[in-house]
Amino acid sequence: MELIKLERDNKNKIILREEKDGSGKICILGGIYIVNEISISIIKSLNNNNSIIVTMEQIMEQYDISYGDLAQDTKEFLRQLLKIRVISEKLYKTYIEEIDNNAGQRNN
């Protein structure tokens, strides 16, 4: 199990537990949430201070997933992290903007 804090100013820390099958659980504020291996990759990468784009590029290298599909899934996961107060609205908006800007660059 790892104790993770995705945002320096956020007092909410999560506990990440990875299972042998690649799935995992995150615990925060008394709630337990089941996450898949891509969600775990996002959490761990962001915890290592990687940008959301670097994180997504690493995931695309590891899994057979398009940028568009990963962007959609990542945005939804970030919404869930915002909802349970793991990340702030400011950080959430920054990540979404980076994802959208990168999508625009990929289409050019």
Buried (B, 14 or more C-beta within 10 A) or exposed (E): EEEBEBBEEBEBBBEBBBEEEEBBBBBBEEEEBEBEBBBBBBBBBBBEEBBBBEBBBBBBEEEEBEBEEBBEBBBEBBEBBBEBBBBBEEBBEBBBEBBEEBEEEEEE
